[in-house]
Amino acid sequence: MNCRHCTRPLEHVFLDLGFAPPSNAYLTADDLHAPETWYPLKLYVCAHCWLVQTEDYARADELFRPDYAYFSSTSSGWLEHARRYVEAQRERLALGPDSFVIEVAANDGYLLRHLVAAGIPCLGIEPTASTAAAAEKLGIPMLREFFGEALAKQLAAQGRQADLIIGNNVYAHVPDINDFTRGLKAALKPGGIVTLEFPHLMRLIEHTQFDTAYHEHFSYLSLHTASRIFEAAGLRVLEVEELTTHGGSLRIHGCHADDPRATTGAVEELLASERAAGLLELSAYQGFQARADKVKDDLLHFLIEQKRAGKTVAAYGAAAKGNTLLNYAGVKPDLLPFVCDAAPAKQGKFMPGSHIPILPPSALRLHKPDFVLILPWNIADEVSAQHGYVHEWHAQYVVAVPQLAVTLGNHRTDG
């Protein structure tokens, strides 16, 4: 296998999680009686451009199916994040009725709804029918296609280049990252801005966020590598922001390479931080497997210990990262009988691989588990605030990443 960006042969394994089904391939009751497809889940690091990437097995159309069950609007925190972003960009770029905005992977309209309400022309591009339909109900124009250079050139030929192109948590999801980036250039007006948000590889390594590895995430990006990919496509990273979302993300602001605006000092400062963290050396990537294994072993020990003690553990958040963790650990319903999720599209289905049933949040009050394992640890504060009633029966919250931690009232103990 060769690197998706620079095409050099890949020789160095960063993380091997064995085999797993696609993390968003939730199952119906009928699916439980049929074979389930599992793929190798192995990540390599390119020692030339330092792109971390999955081994090629699953195709994008196998991962992002028409019934794709991730709806961005389920998280109130993410909705607020989107609202603040739109306000900031409207002011910064003076967006108005004569502007045009494209969002790639617009999902269910969680962000573009604010532009529609403000009368700013926009277009959402989203290949999954379930989420695109939800966006269309909000009055958002949608194209149900995968984005790439060919589609971008079609839009440009129609006079539909954008003043602002938005891509939140999509850059890591594209199998051909070079083609996607060339598409960004083709669809961007002269003087326009691209903003992309994606989890920061430096934080993934720092906080042992191995559960963010799944087949839908083809790439794991540092600012160094993202900048190289932009440069190869005729773009330039103009500015970067460090965000707390998804355990530590970057928002890069890109422009055409010949744009007269100066690159901000924050870009070089973060590039220097990545160099200091060793991201341009193999040593930074070695030993990560052992840290991931410890997280897995600690979770299994905790679940078995509670079962032997006659305690019950339920989970909250049927997130993709939760499926990676549970499948790598081999957790089944005997240790974790159900997981609750607020998304109606997931309720009544089963977690891929583990076949743990997904129930509505009301199941917590009904079953009163002793522990609630929060699988999407990146929104643990939001979950615990919304469902603080579990303390009525003295239940405790648990997270497994970056290390096992149990919340005891207002206190936390690390395992």
WOJO-V310343 format. One record per backbone hydrogen bond with DSSP energy under -1.0 kcal/mol. CO is the residue of the C=O (numbers start at 1). NH is the residue of the N-H. E is the energy in kcal/mol with one decimal. If there is no record, write none. Layout:
co: (CO	CO)
nh: (NH	NH)
e: (E	E)
This chain:
co: (1	3	8	12	15	18	20	22	24	27	30	31	39	41	42	43	43	44	46	51	52	53	59	59	60	65	66	71	72	75	76	77	78	79	80	81	82	83	84	85	86	87	88	89	90	96	100	100	101	102	103	106	109	111	112	113	114	115	116	121	123	124	125	125	128	129	130	131	132	133	135	135	136	141	143	143	148	149	150	151	152	153	154	155	156	162	163	164	165	166	167	170	172	172	176	177	178	179	180	181	182	183	187	189	193	194	195	196	197	198	200	201	202	203	204	208	209	210	214	216	218	220	221	222	223	224	225	226	227	228	230	231	234	236	238	239	241	243	245	248	249	250	251	252	253	253	254	255	256	264	265	266	267	268	269	270	271	272	273	274	275	278	281	282	287	288	289	290	291	292	293	294	295	296	297	298	299	300	301	302	303	304	305	306	307	312	312	314	315	316	317	319	320	321	322	323	324	325	326	332	332	338	339	340	343	343	346	349	350	351	352	356	357	358	359	360	361	362	363	364	370	371	372	373	375	376	377	379	380	381	382	383	387	388	389	390	390	391	396	397	398	399	404	405	406	408	411	413)
nh: (10	7	3	45	43	41	39	25	26	350	33	34	20	17	55	14	15	53	50	46	220	44	62	63	64	68	130	74	75	79	80	81	82	83	84	85	86	87	88	89	90	91	92	93	95	99	163	164	123	166	125	109	113	114	116	117	118	120	119	101	103	143	105	106	132	133	134	135	136	137	138	140	139	124	126	145	152	153	154	155	156	157	158	160	159	189	193	102	195	104	197	173	218	219	180	181	182	183	184	185	186	187	162	192	165	254	167	252	169	250	204	205	206	207	209	210	212	213	217	218	54	52	201	226	227	228	229	230	231	232	235	234	257	255	264	253	251	249	248	200	243	198	241	196	238	239	194	236	259	267	269	270	271	272	273	274	275	276	277	279	278	281	284	285	291	292	293	294	295	296	297	298	299	300	301	302	303	304	305	306	307	308	309	311	310	370	371	373	340	375	319	323	324	325	326	327	328	329	331	335	336	315	359	317	346	347	349	358	27	355	354	351	339	348	341	363	364	366	367	368	396	314	398	316	377	379	380	383	384	385	386	387	390	391	392	393	395	394	372	407	374	405	415	399	413	411	408	406)
e: (-2.6	-1.0	-3.0	-2.4	-3.4	-3.1	-3.1	-1.7	-1.5	-2.2	-1.6	-1.9	-2.6	-2.8	-2.2	-2.9	-1.6	-2.5	-1.7	-2.0	-2.5	-3.0	-1.1	-1.1	-2.9	-2.0	-2.0	-1.7	-1.3	-1.9	-2.0	-2.0	-2.2	-2.3	-2.4	-1.9	-2.4	-2.1	-2.3	-2.5	-2.5	-1.7	-2.6	-2.7	-1.1	-2.0	-2.5	-1.3	-1.9	-2.8	-2.6	-2.0	-1.5	-1.7	-2.5	-2.1	-1.1	-2.6	-1.3	-1.7	-2.5	-2.7	-2.4	-1.4	-2.3	-2.3	-1.1	-1.9	-2.4	-1.5	-1.4	-1.5	-1.8	-2.9	-2.8	-1.6	-2.4	-2.4	-1.6	-2.2	-2.5	-2.3	-1.2	-2.8	-1.7	-2.6	-2.2	-2.4	-2.7	-3.0	-2.3	-1.5	-1.6	-2.0	-2.2	-1.9	-2.3	-1.9	-1.7	-1.8	-2.3	-2.1	-3.1	-2.4	-2.2	-3.5	-2.1	-2.5	-2.5	-2.7	-2.1	-2.3	-2.2	-2.7	-2.2	-1.7	-1.7	-1.8	-2.0	-1.1	-1.8	-1.6	-2.8	-2.3	-2.6	-1.7	-2.3	-2.4	-2.5	-2.0	-2.8	-1.3	-2.4	-2.1	-2.6	-2.9	-2.5	-1.6	-1.7	-2.6	-3.1	-1.9	-2.0	-2.0	-3.3	-1.5	-2.4	-2.4	-2.1	-1.2	-2.2	-2.1	-2.3	-2.2	-1.8	-2.4	-2.1	-2.5	-1.8	-2.3	-1.4	-2.0	-1.2	-1.8	-1.3	-2.3	-2.4	-1.7	-1.7	-2.2	-2.9	-2.8	-2.0	-2.3	-2.5	-2.2	-2.6	-2.6	-2.4	-2.3	-2.0	-2.4	-1.4	-2.9	-1.3	-1.1	-1.7	-3.2	-2.7	-2.2	-2.1	-1.7	-2.0	-2.1	-2.8	-2.5	-2.1	-2.1	-2.4	-1.8	-1.9	-2.1	-2.6	-3.8	-1.7	-1.3	-1.9	-2.8	-2.5	-2.1	-1.9	-2.7	-2.3	-2.8	-2.1	-2.3	-2.1	-1.7	-2.7	-2.3	-2.0	-2.5	-2.6	-2.7	-1.9	-2.4	-1.5	-2.5	-2.8	-1.9	-2.1	-2.1	-1.7	-1.9	-2.2	-1.0	-2.2	-1.6	-2.6	-3.4	-3.1	-2.6	-5.0	-2.2	-2.8	-2.3	-3.7	-2.7)
